[in-house]
Amino acid sequence: MDELLLTPPIAALIFLAVACGIYRLGARPGPKDRPPSDKYLPYTGGEQPLLLPSQQGYHAFFRLALLFGILHVATLVLSTLPRDLQPHRTALIYLAGIAISVFALTERKE
């Protein structure tokens, strides 16, 4: 019987029961629930909170994420090229393609 209480599942159930009991006892002296008035508003020193600026849409976020993805892949590809004379032409062509992609992604539509 002594070893049965020390098995992990039984010990976990005992600790869970003790924790629930402490939680229930601690909730008794607390105040009763009332509807919150300004409880969840940010603290602003008695002033009205400022309005949040409008957030960018998903399309702008996607373009920015794609831009950073292209730049990181370009950096990875260019940094792993061998230092021979031949790949420098390939790197310049690759950089020209990346420049066109970056220009297309950063072009503003008005």
Buried (B, 14 or more C-beta within 10 A) or exposed (E): EEEEEEEEEEEEEEEEEEEEEEEEEEEEEEEEEEEEEEEEEEEEEEEEEEEEEEEEEEEEEEBEEEBEEBBEEBEEBBEEEEEEEEEEEEBEEBEEEBEEBBEEBEEEEE
